[in-house]
């Protein structure tokens, strides 16, 4: 069977001869299997390179995106990537990325593969996607003063559905031990200033600041390469005083600013972890209601969230 005839079979296009011909049971089974095969190929292509649906499991983007929303992700806008892992495993395989229509912008709602906590070379669950707001682009300087975000010294745009649930800001000088980078005297409400690395950006490396940059550098190599030998920083055993980044990075935050595990805690998102832009809510209901309670589940559908454009 040719590819053209396969496409005709997939879309249900039949010639006059095919319509008149009486098929044997064996031919019918063969035709059904071929149709399923082409449908599977088409679905795989669409999900991999064009658009996919993702379910929102946490409230870090509320009230912009709600828990239980099913969101469509535009994958080709940032350059769609072929499958990274063998299905149902965390085994990475060779992959490639298509050219991007454009790079992520500030304000975009971005879906990305979680890079791991600040101390991890890789996430424990590789391939797990997060959804956050893009706050900082490569080369930007991020600072938060009393919960207000500043980018390059200017107050950042305030999302229309931004949410604060913890009351007054944590005062400057109160240190949050979980904060990124490790060892910085900041908290989630008074943070920075911090420069987002970009490709070609060079930093000085000393034993005093190596904890701030070490894991980001390790991730660029895909292994632990940064160490301190006495008063000297080394990369792959060679003494260095500086490092030039090989990738562009982004700084992400949730619109639910007081209940979001984001770049303030685990760091930068490398460009090759970007999956796509979340642009519309396809459907929404209360995900905490079990399927066994069918009628209450149906009653929890949020009609105002169906085909709701995200911004």
Secondary structure, 3 states (H helix, E strand, C coil): CCHHHHHHHHCCCCCHHHHHCCCCHHHHHHHHHHHHHHHHHHHHHHHHHCEEEEECCCCCCCCCCCCCEEEEEECCCCCCECCCECCCCCCECCCCECCCCCCCCCCCEEEEECCCCCCCCCCCCCCCEEEEEEEECCCCEEEEECCEEEECCEECCCCCCCECCCCCCCCCCCCCCCCCCCCCCCCCCCEEEEECCCCCCEEECCCCCHHHHHHHHHHHHCCCCEEEECCEEEECCEEECEEECCCCEEEEECCECCCCCCHHHHCCEEHHHEEEEEEEEEEECCCCCCCCCHHHHHHCCCHHHCCEECC
